[in-house]
Amino acid sequence: MSEPNPAARLAEPPAREPELSAPDRPGRRAHRADLLAVAAAAVLVAAAAAVGSYYNRPHSGVVIFVSSPPLFADWLPHVGPGSVFAVLIAVAVVLHGPTLAARLPWRRALAVGYSASLAWIFSLAMVDGWARGFAGRLTIPQEYLHEVPGIADIPRMLREFSSRILDFRPDSWTTHVSGHPPGATLVFVWLDRLGLHGGAWAATAVVLVGSLVAVAVPATVALLGRPDAARAVLPFAVLTPGAVWIGVSADGLFAGATATGLALLALSAKGFTHGRRYAVPAGLAAGVLLGFGIFLSYGLVLLGLLALAVAVLGRQWRAAALAVAAALAVVGVFAWAGFWWLDGYHLVVERYYQGVALVRPYSYWVWADLAAVVVALGPAVVAAVRRGLAGAGRGLLSDPVLLLGVAALVTIVFADVSGLSKAETERIWLPFGVWLLPMTALLPRPGRRWWLAAQAVTALVVNHLLLTGW
């Protein structure tokens, strides 16, 4: 007998629960546990804000270099051209997102999800206005575009890149260029070479690629055998509070590019399973994107754990082998051009401690970083992670909802304890945090709209009360 259509199954009303007394209802107990987890996360954020504000007082003896801890932002209640549109988009996704995700043909659902994500990210950026929130974000002196006009010779730039990483030299790269491998700068140089000059085009590219998160994450879940869960995840991938930082920071581009790479790896595995011709090109494309990913940001090497999780779930090591070969080819091309990743990494660690990281206290940021990423993920993901960890012992290695979420959580823990991300993790960890979104499929269907609303409110409150940095 053929399996029923997942979309139809999601559209059906939930099965009638047995009559139990209120205190004995397992669903109610789980709901209370979800609320307790969210309350604990709120306490963590409040504690990080309180302790950070105390450190910001004169003569505290501690310097954290963040004015609105735990977020890298300034307190500035405001509204802007995008405010009304952001609210309208949020209401539309909350009211209609779950139904459309369940009933539309899958490809059309993904297209609608991408469009909604694009609109949500852009409207949030426009809360701060065109120049301040969008076109000017990547043009400040610390950003990539500041260096683009001076890069006339790309091969020479790659050969000399490592020699300009350390600070306090006449030709030292600006903050973001020096803090990342050359791939990140190359993206904006290539845009400029194509005639797409300036901050508006750069921001547009970031938002267009960053919005792919809303497609890549649920698509990966579906390709790995959970189409029902993928449909549940789609509205949460659209309405993520992380959209505040996808529009506009280069980390949004990093998240979208690497998420697409992982989705292509899952597509390749499925192609090999069913003997499809797209298996080989998908595997190679996955490797190129993921290999290029570690030249966007050094920390993205940790996404290897998520790639391993996709390979385990896909059960097709030919796809993984192709991706590894393609990724190594990318590393080889950069090495041939004159940039060796390990040299850059060691120099960037030295540069890191030439700046504010030297005085930002590890004892504070090792837990305040988690508070920052909680804000970017939102309360629904906190509740979903609680459910995922509670059930992680059951089918962990076969369920993409669980394994992808656990792998993402482990990458965040690794990044946290390393001490190489003190503050600004609401954007820096976006490429890891978006892979906790699959766990939102574990939230009970009757309450999903409330959780979506909580996600939207989180993003709207942050964007209207704070002026976020980068």
C-alpha positions in Angstrom: 0.0 0.0 0.0 1.4 3.4 -0.9 2.2 5.9 1.8 -0.3 8.8 2.0 0.7 12.2 0.7 2.6 14.1 3.5 0.9 17.3 2.6 -2.5 15.7 3.0 -1.5 14.1 6.3 -0.5 17.5 7.7 -3.8 19.0 6.6 -5.8 16.4 8.5 -7.1 17.4 11.9 -5.2 15.9 14.9 -6.3 12.6 16.2 -8.7 12.9 19.1 -6.9 12.6 22.4 -8.1 10.2 25.1 -9.9 11.7 27.9 -7.4 12.3 30.7 -7.6 14.4 33.8 -5.7 17.7 33.3 -2.8 16.9 35.5 -2.1 13.7 33.7 -2.1 15.0 30.1 1.4 14.3 28.7 0.9 17.2 26.2 0.2 19.7 29.0 3.2 18.6 30.9 5.4 18.9 27.8 3.9 22.4 27.2 4.8 23.5 30.7 8.3 22.2 30.2 8.5 24.2 27.0 7.5 27.4 28.8 9.9 26.7 31.6 12.7 26.3 29.0 11.8 29.6 27.4 11.6 31.3 30.9 15.1 30.0 31.7 16.4 31.4 28.4 14.7 34.7 29.2 16.5 34.7 32.6 19.8 34.0 30.8 19.3 37.0 28.5 18.2 39.2 31.3 21.2 38.2 33.4 23.6 38.9 30.5 22.0 42.3 30.0 22.2 43.1 33.8 25.7 42.0 34.3 26.9 43.6 31.0 25.2 46.8 32.0 27.0 46.7 35.3 30.3 46.2 33.5 29.5 49.2 31.3 29.4 51.5 34.3 32.4 53.8 34.8 35.1 52.4 37.0 33.7 48.8 36.9 37.2 47.5 35.9 35.8 45.4 33.1 35.5 46.3 29.5 33.0 44.4 27.2 32.8 46.9 24.3 29.1 46.3 23.8 26.7 49.1 24.6 23.5 47.0 24.8 24.6 43.6 26.1 24.4 40.8 25.2 23.8 42.2 21.7 26.2 44.3 19.6 23.7 47.2 19.3 22.7 50.6 20.6 19.6 51.3 22.5 17.5 53.4 20.1 13.7 52.9 20.1 12.5 53.9 16.6 10.2 53.1 13.7 10.9 53.3 10.0 9.6 52.7 6.5 9.7 49.0 7.0 7.8 48.9 10.2 4.2 48.5 8.9 5.3 46.0 6.2 7.2 43.9 8.7 4.2 43.7 11.0 1.9 42.8 8.0 4.3 40.1 6.7 4.6 38.6 10.2 0.8 38.5 10.6 0.4 36.9 7.2 3.0 34.2 7.9 1.6 33.4 11.3 -2.0 33.1 10.0 -1.4 31.5 6.7 2.1 30.1 6.7 1.5 26.7 8.3 -1.6 26.0 6.1 0.2 27.0 2.9 3.3 25.0 3.8 1.1 21.9 4.4 -1.1 22.1 1.3 0.9 23.7 -1.5 2.9 21.4 -3.9 6.4 21.2 -2.3 8.3 23.2 -4.9 5.7 26.0 -4.9 5.8 26.0 -1.1 9.6 26.5 -1.2 9.2 29.3 -3.7 6.6 31.1 -1.5 8.8 30.5 1.5 11.8 32.1 -0.2 9.7 35.1 -1.3 8.3 35.6 2.2 11.7 35.3 3.7 13.1 37.9 1.3 10.2 40.3 2.2 10.6 39.7 5.9 14.4 40.3 5.9 14.1 43.4 3.7 11.2 44.9 5.7 13.2 44.4 9.0 16.2 46.1 7.4 14.1 49.0 6.3 12.9 49.6 9.8 16.3 51.4 10.1 15.8 53.2 6.8 17.3 52.8 3.4 20.8 54.2 4.1 21.2 53.2 7.7 19.5 49.8 7.5 20.4 48.6 4.0 22.5 50.5 1.5 25.1 51.8 4.0 25.5 48.8 6.2 28.5 47.3 4.3 30.2 50.6 3.5 31.5 51.7 6.9 35.3 51.7 7.4 35.4 48.4 9.1 33.6 46.5 6.4 34.6 44.7 3.2 33.6 47.4 0.7 36.1 49.8 2.3 38.9 47.7 0.8 37.3 46.9 -2.6 38.5 50.0 -4.5 42.1 49.3 -3.6 42.1 45.7 -4.9 43.1 46.1 -8.6 44.9 42.8 -8.9 43.1 39.7 -7.4 46.0 37.3 -7.8 48.3 39.7 -6.0 45.7 40.3 -3.3 45.6 36.5 -2.6 49.4 36.2 -2.5 49.7 39.1 -0.1 46.6 38.5 1.9 48.2 36.8 4.9 50.9 39.4 5.2 48.3 42.1 5.8 46.2 40.3 8.5 48.1 41.6 11.6 47.1 45.0 12.9 49.2 48.2 13.4 50.8 48.1 10.0 50.5 50.7 7.3 48.8 48.2 5.0 46.8 46.2 7.5 43.4 45.0 6.3 40.3 46.6 7.8 38.6 44.8 10.7 36.3 42.4 8.8 38.6 41.7 5.9 41.5 40.8 8.3 39.1 38.7 10.4 38.0 36.4 7.6 39.7 34.4 4.8 39.9 36.1 1.4 36.8 34.4 0.0 34.5 36.9 1.8 36.3 39.8 0.3 36.4 38.2 -3.1 32.6 38.0 -3.2 32.3 41.8 -3.0 35.2 42.3 -5.3 33.5 40.0 -7.9 30.3 42.0 -7.5 32.2 45.2 -8.2 33.9 43.6 -11.2 30.4 42.8 -12.6 29.5 46.4 -12.4 27.4 46.0 -9.2 29.2 48.8 -7.3 28.4 50.1 -3.9 26.6 49.2 -0.7 23.1 48.8 -2.2 24.2 46.0 -4.6 26.3 44.4 -1.9 23.4 44.4 0.6 21.1 43.0 -2.1 23.4 40.1 -2.8 23.6 39.4 0.9 19.9 39.4 1.4 19.2 37.3 -1.8 21.7 34.6 -0.7 20.7 34.8 3.0 17.1 34.2 2.2 18.1 30.8 0.8 18.2 29.6 4.4 14.3 29.5 4.3 14.6 27.0 1.3 17.8 25.1 2.1 17.0 24.0 5.7 13.5 22.6 5.1 14.6 21.1 1.8 17.4 19.3 3.5 15.0 17.8 6.0 12.7 16.7 3.2 15.5 15.2 1.1 16.7 13.2 4.2 13.3 11.5 4.5 11.1 13.8 6.6 8.9 15.7 4.2 6.2 16.1 6.8 8.6 17.7 9.2 10.0 19.9 6.4 6.6 21.4 5.8 6.3 22.2 9.5 9.7 23.8 9.6 9.2 26.0 6.6 7.2 28.9 8.3 9.8 28.9 11.1 12.6 29.2 8.7 10.9 32.2 7.1 10.0 34.0 10.3 13.3 33.5 12.2 14.5 36.4 14.4 17.9 35.9 12.8 16.5 37.8 9.8 17.4 40.9 11.7 21.1 40.1 11.1 20.8 38.5 7.7 19.7 41.9 6.6 22.3 43.1 6.4 25.5 41.4 7.6 27.9 39.3 5.5 27.2 36.4 8.0 23.7 36.2 6.4 25.4 35.5 3.1 27.6 32.9 4.8 24.5 31.2 6.3 22.7 31.0 3.0 25.6 29.8 1.0 26.6 27.0 3.3 23.0 26.0 4.0 22.6 25.6 0.3 25.8 23.5 0.2 24.4 21.1 2.8 21.0 20.9 0.9 22.9 19.9 -2.2 24.8 17.2 -0.3 21.4 15.8 0.8 20.2 16.1 -2.8 23.2 14.2 -4.1 22.7 11.4 -1.5 19.1 11.1 -2.6 20.1 11.1 -6.3 22.5 8.2 -5.7 19.9 6.3 -3.8 17.4 6.5 -6.7 19.9 6.4 -9.5 19.4 9.9 -10.7 21.8 11.7 -13.0 21.9 14.9 -10.9 23.6 13.0 -8.1 27.2 13.7 -9.3 26.8 17.4 -10.1 24.9 18.0 -6.9 27.7 16.3 -4.9 30.4 18.4 -6.6 28.4 21.6 -6.2 27.9 20.8 -2.5 31.7 20.4 -2.1 32.5 23.6 -3.9 30.0 25.6 -1.7 31.1 24.0 1.5 34.8 24.2 0.6 34.4 27.9 -0.4 32.5 28.3 2.9 35.7 27.9 5.0 37.2 30.7 2.9 34.3 32.9 3.9 34.8 32.5 7.6 37.4 30.5 9.6 34.7 29.3 12.0 32.7 27.6 9.3 35.1 24.7 9.3 32.9 23.5 12.2 30.1 22.9 9.6 32.0 19.7 8.8 30.1 18.2 11.7 26.8 19.1 10.0 28.0 17.8 6.7 28.9 14.5 8.5 25.4 14.4 9.9 23.9 14.8 6.4 26.2 12.1 5.1 25.1 9.7 7.9 21.4 10.4 7.3 21.8 10.2 3.5 23.6 6.8 3.8 25.4 7.5 0.5 29.1 7.8 1.0 29.6 8.4 -2.7 27.9 11.8 -2.3 30.2 12.6 0.7 33.3 11.5 -1.2 32.5 13.7 -4.2 31.8 16.7 -1.9 35.1 16.1 0.0 37.0 15.9 -3.3 35.4 19.1 -4.6 36.0 20.9 -1.2 39.7 19.9 -1.3 39.9 21.2 -4.9 38.7 24.6 -3.6 41.4 24.5 -0.9 44.0 23.6 -3.5 43.0 26.5 -5.8 43.4 29.0 -3.0 46.7 27.4 -2.0 47.9 27.5 -5.6 46.9 31.2 -5.7 49.0 31.9 -2.7 46.7 31.7 0.3 47.1 28.8 2.8 44.1 28.5 5.1 46.1 27.4 8.2 48.5 30.3 7.9 45.6 32.7 7.7 43.9 31.1 10.7 47.0 31.3 13.0 47.5 35.0 12.0 43.9 35.9 12.5 44.0 34.4 16.0 47.0 36.7 16.7 45.1 39.7 15.2 42.0 38.8 17.3 44.0 39.3 20.5 45.5 42.6 19.1 42.0 44.1 19.5 39.1 44.2 21.9 39.2 40.4 22.4 42.2 40.9 24.5 40.1 42.8 27.2 36.7 41.3 26.6 36.4 38.9 29.6 36.0 35.2 28.6 34.3 34.6 32.0 31.4 36.8 30.9 31.1 36.1 27.2 31.3 32.3 27.5 27.7 32.4 28.7 26.6 35.8 27.4 27.4 34.6 23.9 24.7 31.9 24.4 22.2 34.6 25.5 22.9 36.6 22.3 22.3 33.5 20.1 19.1 32.7 22.0 17.7 36.1 21.0 18.6 35.4 17.3 17.0 32.0 17.4 13.9 33.0 19.3 11.7 31.3 21.9 10.2 28.7 19.5 13.7 27.2 18.8 14.4 27.2 22.6 11.3 25.1 23.2 12.0 22.9 20.2 15.5 22.2 21.4 14.2 21.2 24.8 11.9 18.7 23.1 14.7 17.5 20.8 17.1 16.9 23.7 14.4 15.1 25.6 13.9 12.7 22.8 17.4 12.6 21.4 18.0 9.0 22.5 15.2 7.7 20.2 16.3 7.4 16.6 18.9 10.0 16.7 21.0 8.6 13.8 18.0 8.2 11.6 15.9 11.3 12.1 17.2 14.5 10.5 15.1 16.6 12.8 17.1 15.3 15.8 20.5 14.7 14.3 20.8 18.1 12.4 19.7 19.9 15.6 22.1 18.1 17.9 25.0 18.6 15.4 24.2 22.3 15.3 24.1 22.5 19.1 27.5 20.8 19.3 29.0 23.2 16.8 27.7 26.2 18.9 29.2 24.7 22.0 32.6 24.2 20.3 32.5 27.8 19.0 31.6 29.0 22.4 34.2 27.3 24.5 36.9 28.2 22.0 36.8 31.9 23.1 37.2 33.0 19.5 33.8 34.6 19.5 33.4 37.1 22.3 30.2 39.0 21.5 28.4 39.5 18.2 27.4 35.8 18.1 23.9 36.8 17.2 25.3 37.2 13.6 28.5 35.2 13.7 26.8 31.9 14.7 23.9 32.3 12.2 25.3 29.6 9.9 25.2 27.2 12.8 22.0 28.4 14.5 19.8 28.0 11.4 20.3 24.2 11.7 18.4 24.2 15.0 15.3 25.2 13.0 14.5 21.5 12.0 13.6 20.8 15.7 10.6 23.2 15.4 8.9 20.3 13.7 8.7 18.8 17.2 6.4 21.6 18.5 2.8 20.4 18.7 0.7 21.4 15.7 -2.1 23.2 17.7 0.3 25.7 19.2 2.6 26.4 16.2 1.0 29.7 15.3 1.6 30.9 18.8 5.2 30.0 18.6 5.5 31.6 15.2 4.0 34.8 16.7 6.6 34.7 19.4 9.3 34.5 16.8 7.9 37.5 15.0 7.5 39.5 18.1 11.1 38.8 19.1 12.4 40.1 15.8 10.1 43.1 15.8 11.0 44.1 19.4 14.7 43.8 18.8 14.7 45.7 15.5 12.5 48.5 16.9 14.2 49.0 20.2 17.8 48.5 19.2 20.0 49.7 16.3 22.0 46.6 15.6 25.6 46.7 14.5 27.3 45.5 11.3 
